[in-house]
Amino acid sequence: MNQLRHQPTRGHRSSDPPKDVVRPARPRGIKAVAIVLLLLCGGSGFALTSEPVQVGLRGNILQAHLDSHAASGNLFAVLLNEDTGNWAWLVNISTDDGETWTETYEWPSTMAIEDVSAVVAGDYLYVAYVDPLIPQYAKIRRFSAIDGAVDSSYGGSGWIEVLDADTESFSEIAVASSADQNDTRLYYFAAQSNYVLRYAWTNQEGGSDTPWSEVATGVTSANHSIEATYAENSSTFLYVSYEGLDGDLHIWRRMSDVTSDVTDLAVTPRDSIRISAFEDTVVALYDDQVAADKGIKYVMSTDAGETWESASLTPMDNYTSPAVTLRNGGGVAAVYHDVTTPDWAALTRKDYASGDWTTPIDCAIPGLTTGSFSDIERLPFGDYGVLLVGSGTTSRNAFFALPLLLFGDGFETGDDSQWSGSSASR
């Protein structure tokens, strides 16, 4: 089965910011570069309006996490890199819809950093990480959502120890927040070396004066690829996906302050499990690397995790590194790598409840790095943001581009409630 590739074209995108928000002016004259690419892609159709923009100057990117601050529209790219035996996670901010980026913070280490995760809550960007010198501590720092500056007084010393593994250590972490709904809670998950999944939350955006409350998950077999998501406007407000010790994809969900459970999906992911939810719809994509097959599959529930169905997003060959978002009423949008020669980044979407995926478009990233980290988010001004890794000024750099928003969710069905009020040429 061959997949069609649509080349990006120019058109229109929504230019209306959220109400009561003053959007910054956009500088002109973007230079063409291609590295970790943040693509802003819209609703039912996608098209690029600019060449890729490099995010930061660092190479050898291992992870790339994207989020945004709804009130200001600012974008954040948190990168993990390794350079000749030195590791660092880095905070980058864009105040002009991704046209330019500034690195505001570096957390360096001479030892391998196991994992990092990032999310916006309230007026801060939070970065969770495992400290290689003290791997039994699951830590978090925060940064101003307005200018990306580190809060050096956070927790009294600039960081907070959220969880303590005692004689164990932490291997992976994932954070989520209620930013899309009440914007008051921050959720922290961490997998220990004995495969226990730990969970804690705070109700004041992680403020140093508010204690974190730990809740037992009952999970003792979280082996790999943990990912967390908040479900806006749903009674089942949290989902965590992970590969269990049995090799299966499992999803833990939290339905109330006292109720949670785990579902074994009986499918076998091999890497890159990514999950997102909106209201009662939740989708988990994963990279199936069984034998010589390389395909993207997914599981989907439209009843808040009560029942699930599984399907393939791509043919079973030459596809890897998926990411997915369901946020803010934009439908289901996914990005993944087609690792045929030359490699290309495919972007596609579908409606929440049913319907086929759109024909994937080629995001036109030269030098795409096979098997690299991807991220995708629905952003405050109604577009999608995608973070990918390719070859730029150095090896495995980070990148960004602005495409057009063609139509909002509901175009195919005639529901115009989420269509853009106006559009403007770029």
PyMOL commands that set and color helices and strands:
alter all, ss='L'
color gray80, all
select helices_A, chain A and resi 154-156+327-329
alter helices_A, ss='H'
color red, helices_A
select strands_A, chain A and resi 12-14+38-41+46-48+53-54+61-68+75-83+86-94+102-109+116-121+124-130+137-144+160-164+170-177+186-192+197-202+213-214+222-230+238-244+249-254+260-264+271-278+281-288+295-301+309-312+319-325+332-338+344-350+361-362+375-378+384-387+389-390+397-400+403-405+423-425
alter strands_A, ss='S'
color yellow, strands_A
deselect
rebuild
show_as cartoon
